[in-house]
Amino acid sequence: MGRSRVLVGACAVLGVVLSGCAEFPNEHTRPFADQPSLEPQAGPQPSFESEPPPSEAPGAPQPQQPPQAVGCEDPDPAVITTCLDPVGAIAVLPDGQSALVGERTTGRVLRVQKGAEPVELARIPVDSSSGGGLTGLALSPTYHEDELFYAYITTGSDNQVVRVASGDRPKPVLTGIPKGSTGNSGALLDDGKGALLVATGSAGDPGNAADPTSLAGKLLRIDGFGKPAEGNPKQDSPVVTSGLNEPTGLCGTSALDMFWVTDRNGGQDALHRVKFGEPLGDPAWTWSDRPGVSGCAADPSTVIVALRDASALYTLHPAPDGSFTGQPTKVLENRYGRFATAALAPDGLVWLGTTNRDGDRPVPSDDRVLRLEPPTGGTAGKD
């Protein structure tokens, strides 16, 4: 794929949270937002050459730079909370104004809200080596009644799904997911039908992903007690598909049974559309330059993928058959640094977490949680 050129509008960069941009309604109303103005693709593998920025006329006024963060004070209106350890997962609460945030390396789970101090709900012991730690969060399907949530964690001996009540010790519900020198990341998602989707890594061994008896390298569908969920393709098995390597995000639209998983696999990063009971198959989209795909957020018309190493977001527009229409769009490049996770709120806004303290040049307020209108504008080619 060719390199991309990005033009991010001022609305997507500075005013994206509160006003003036495209709306981002939830999956039960209408699609994410007004689509960027894009030309039709000439073919399935378009390429767009980068162009140099236009030269500025002598004496032209320079654009005003946004105020910079000082310590943990960040004036950017998109920033919800600051000075976290690298963010591993986000689960937005039903009110859309607050969220649960998991720190990958510490195992802390915090409830965060704009204008309020974070509240620590749990501190789950984790092993953050080899890409592990706390990498997935999901609310209980009956969260409005029980306020329970689930976390995907790495321990000293395996990877697990645990159930957590605020102030209580985590209770393992699914254990024995293989742990290895790599491939320990995982992701969680409430499937909207009373079950929990669990993406597991291969523990560094592709053979695990192909082994039907192993929980590694799979997409699982379980109930709140870790048992195979009702309606699975095989009644006695939690496995709905296999072939994952290092999954980093799960997202989808339950009303359409359209689910997506991001994966770092071999020489490329990939986005897969998942169909329960069918092999994972070829990716729906790939990035040969390996920008570090991370979390994702999706509704029927748009999939937003967080890019860790490319420090950007990537948006694609799926058709009902799983192909993509129009041109993909790379946005917010180098605006907030390395994105780690993404989640869609009931009001249509996108919540994002960063992992800059794991990488280069963090700003004083890193790591941060953001809440944005869906970014629009810009162009990108398929890499």
Solvent accessible surface area in square Angstrom, and as a share of the most:
residue,aa,sasa,rsa
1,M,70,0.31
2,G,24,0.23
3,R,193,0.71
4,S,20,0.13
5,R,72,0.26
6,V,30,0.17
7,L,108,0.54
8,V,41,0.23
9,G,38,0.36
10,A,78,0.60
11,C,46,0.28
12,A,4,0.03
13,V,29,0.17
14,L,77,0.38
15,G,31,0.30
16,V,1,0.01
17,V,7,0.04
18,L,135,0.67
19,S,76,0.49
20,G,79,0.76
21,C,35,0.21
22,A,19,0.15
23,E,107,0.48
24,F,3,0.01
25,P,19,0.12
26,N,42,0.21
27,E,40,0.18
28,H,137,0.61
29,T,95,0.55
30,R,123,0.45
31,P,60,0.37
32,F,2,0.01
33,A,11,0.08
34,D,101,0.52
35,Q,84,0.37
36,P,20,0.13
37,S,117,0.75
38,L,43,0.21
39,E,122,0.55
40,P,114,0.71
41,Q,47,0.21
42,A,112,0.87
43,G,26,0.25
44,P,113,0.71
45,Q,121,0.54
46,P,14,0.09
47,S,72,0.46
48,F,65,0.27
49,E,145,0.65
50,S,66,0.42
51,E,109,0.49
52,P,117,0.73
53,P,117,0.73
54,P,122,0.77
55,S,113,0.73
56,E,109,0.49
57,A,67,0.52
58,P,139,0.87
59,G,84,0.81
60,A,33,0.26
61,P,127,0.80
62,Q,125,0.56
63,P,95,0.60
64,Q,171,0.76
65,Q,130,0.58
66,P,40,0.25
67,P,103,0.64
68,Q,130,0.58
69,A,18,0.14
70,V,117,0.67
71,G,40,0.38
72,C,70,0.42
73,E,134,0.60
74,D,28,0.15
75,P,66,0.42
76,D,14,0.07
77,P,57,0.36
78,A,1,0.01
79,V,7,0.04
80,I,11,0.06
81,T,11,0.06
82,T,25,0.15
83,C,45,0.27
84,L,4,0.02
85,D,41,0.21
86,P,8,0.05
87,V,3,0.02
88,G,13,0.13
89,A,4,0.03
90,I,11,0.06
91,A,9,0.07
92,V,17,0.09
93,L,11,0.05
94,P,76,0.48
95,D,87,0.45
96,G,1,0.01
97,Q,80,0.36
98,S,4,0.03
99,A,0,0.00
100,L,1,0.00
101,V,0,0.00
102,G,0,0.00
103,E,0,0.00
104,R,48,0.18
105,T,46,0.27
106,T,45,0.26
107,G,0,0.00
108,R,54,0.20
109,V,0,0.00
110,L,3,0.02
111,R,96,0.35
112,V,1,0.00
113,Q,83,0.37
114,K,92,0.39
115,G,83,0.80
116,A,55,0.43
117,E,148,0.66
118,P,47,0.29
119,V,69,0.40
120,E,75,0.34
121,L,19,0.10
122,A,10,0.07
123,R,143,0.52
124,I,2,0.01
125,P,108,0.68
126,V,35,0.20
127,D,37,0.19
128,S,36,0.24
129,S,61,0.39
130,S,51,0.33
131,G,40,0.39
132,G,0,0.00
133,G,0,0.00
134,L,0,0.00
135,T,19,0.11
136,G,3,0.02
137,L,9,0.05
138,A,5,0.04
139,L,26,0.13
140,S,8,0.05
141,P,52,0.33
142,T,58,0.34
143,Y,31,0.12
144,H,139,0.62
145,E,129,0.58
146,D,54,0.28
147,E,110,0.49
148,L,41,0.20
149,F,2,0.01
150,Y,8,0.03
151,A,0,0.00
152,Y,1,0.00
153,I,6,0.03
154,T,1,0.00
155,T,25,0.15
156,G,69,0.67
157,S,93,0.60
158,D,17,0.09
159,N,2,0.01
160,Q,26,0.12
161,V,0,0.00
162,V,3,0.02
163,R,45,0.17
164,V,0,0.00
165,A,33,0.25
166,S,67,0.44
167,G,78,0.75
168,D,68,0.35
169,R,201,0.73
170,P,38,0.24
171,K,95,0.40
172,P,81,0.51
173,V,23,0.13
174,L,21,0.11
175,T,65,0.38
176,G,48,0.46
177,I,0,0.00
178,P,42,0.26
179,K,61,0.26
180,G,20,0.19
181,S,90,0.58
182,T,76,0.44
183,G,5,0.04
184,N,0,0.00
185,S,10,0.07
186,G,1,0.01
187,A,6,0.05
188,L,12,0.06
189,L,43,0.21
190,D,50,0.26
191,D,4,0.02
192,G,53,0.51
193,K,118,0.50
194,G,48,0.46
195,A,4,0.03
196,L,4,0.02
197,L,0,0.00
198,V,0,0.00
199,A,0,0.00
200,T,0,0.00
201,G,2,0.02
202,S,0,0.00
203,A,12,0.09
204,G,39,0.38
205,D,68,0.35
206,P,104,0.65
207,G,42,0.40
208,N,31,0.16
209,A,9,0.07
210,A,83,0.64
211,D,53,0.27
212,P,114,0.72
213,T,124,0.72
214,S,16,0.10
215,L,40,0.20
216,A,0,0.00
217,G,0,0.00
218,K,2,0.01
219,L,0,0.00
220,L,0,0.00
221,R,20,0.07
222,I,0,0.00
223,D,44,0.23
224,G,25,0.24
225,F,149,0.62
226,G,9,0.09
227,K,127,0.54
228,P,43,0.27
229,A,5,0.04
230,E,166,0.75
231,G,72,0.69
232,N,13,0.07
233,P,68,0.43
234,K,136,0.58
235,Q,164,0.73
236,D,125,0.65
237,S,22,0.15
238,P,24,0.15
239,V,33,0.19
240,V,4,0.02
241,T,8,0.05
242,S,39,0.25
243,G,31,0.30
244,L,2,0.01
245,N,35,0.18
246,E,42,0.19
247,P,0,0.00
248,T,24,0.14
249,G,4,0.03
250,L,14,0.07
251,C,5,0.03
252,G,16,0.16
253,T,1,0.01
254,S,18,0.12
255,A,71,0.55
256,L,96,0.48
257,D,75,0.39
258,M,10,0.04
259,F,5,0.02
260,W,1,0.00
261,V,0,0.00
262,T,0,0.00
263,D,0,0.00
264,R,26,0.10
265,N,56,0.29
266,G,52,0.50
267,G,61,0.59
268,Q,62,0.27
269,D,1,0.01
270,A,1,0.00
271,L,0,0.00
272,H,7,0.03
273,R,47,0.17
274,V,3,0.01
275,K,102,0.43
276,F,68,0.28
277,G,48,0.46
278,E,89,0.40
279,P,121,0.76
280,L,21,0.11
281,G,52,0.50
282,D,132,0.68
283,P,40,0.25
284,A,30,0.24
285,W,11,0.04
286,T,33,0.19
287,W,1,0.00
288,S,67,0.43
289,D,77,0.40
290,R,111,0.40
291,P,8,0.05
292,G,3,0.03
293,V,0,0.00
294,S,3,0.02
295,G,2,0.02
296,C,4,0.02
297,A,2,0.01
298,A,4,0.03
299,D,0,0.00
300,P,38,0.24
301,S,22,0.14
302,T,7,0.04
303,V,0,0.00
304,I,1,0.01
305,V,0,0.00
306,A,0,0.00
307,L,1,0.00
308,R,66,0.24
309,D,70,0.37
310,A,25,0.20
311,S,15,0.09
312,A,0,0.00
313,L,0,0.00
314,Y,0,0.00
315,T,6,0.04
316,L,2,0.01
317,H,18,0.08
318,P,13,0.08
319,A,18,0.14
320,P,123,0.77
321,D,107,0.55
322,G,11,0.11
323,S,57,0.37
324,F,28,0.12
325,T,75,0.43
326,G,25,0.24
327,Q,13,0.06
328,P,4,0.03
329,T,1,0.00
330,K,20,0.08
331,V,0,0.00
332,L,1,0.01
333,E,65,0.29
334,N,116,0.60
335,R,63,0.23
336,Y,3,0.01
337,G,19,0.18
338,R,47,0.17
339,F,0,0.00
340,A,18,0.14
341,T,13,0.08
342,A,10,0.07
343,A,16,0.12
344,L,45,0.22
345,A,2,0.01
346,P,58,0.36
347,D,66,0.34
348,G,0,0.00
349,L,21,0.10
350,V,0,0.00
351,W,0,0.00
352,L,0,0.00
353,G,0,0.00
354,T,0,0.00
355,T,9,0.05
356,N,7,0.04
357,R,122,0.45
358,D,65,0.34
359,G,29,0.28
360,D,107,0.55
361,R,211,0.77
362,P,67,0.42
363,V,59,0.34
364,P,84,0.53
365,S,0,0.00
366,D,7,0.04
367,D,0,0.00
368,R,16,0.06
369,V,0,0.00
370,L,0,0.00
371,R,18,0.07
372,L,0,0.00
373,E,20,0.09
374,P,7,0.04
375,P,8,0.05
376,T,40,0.23
377,G,25,0.24
378,G,13,0.13
379,T,40,0.23
380,A,0,0.00
381,G,0,0.00
382,K,22,0.09
383,D,5,0.03
